[in-house]
Amino acid sequence: MSRWFRMYDDVLNDPKAQKLTDADFRGWVNLMCLASKHDGRLDHPVGDIAFALRKTAAKTLALLTALQSAGLVDGTETGWKPHNWELRQYKSDV
C-alpha cells in the first residue's frame, strides 16, 4: 500500500536540510519514505534499514549519525525517527 507523507516546501529554506550533502539529503528523504511505512518509526536493525536504502550497514549508520547531528533524525530507545514527525505528520487533514 502506498502512503503519503508531508514534505513542506519551506525545506528549500531550512538550513538543517540545505547544509546536507546531496547524498545525505537523498538519504533523508528516503528515510522519511521508510518511516512513513512504519508510522514514523525506524525501529529496524541497521541492516534492514540499509537493505531498504540499498546501502551498506556502515553507510546507513553514517547517514543516520549525520542526520542526527543535523537535527533531522532523533535517536530513540528502539532506533530512530524523523525529527518532529508527529507534529508534521498528523493523522487527518480534517
TASUL-V295160 format. One record per helix or strand of 2 or more residues. SS is the DSSP state (hx for helix, st for strand). FROM is the first residue (numbers start at 1). TO is the last residue. If there is no record, write none. Layout:
ss-><SS	SS>
from-><FROM	FROM>
to-><TO	TO>
This chain:
ss-><hx	hx	hx	hx	hx	st	st	hx>
from-><9	15	22	46	57	73	80	85>
to-><13	18	36	53	69	75	82	88>
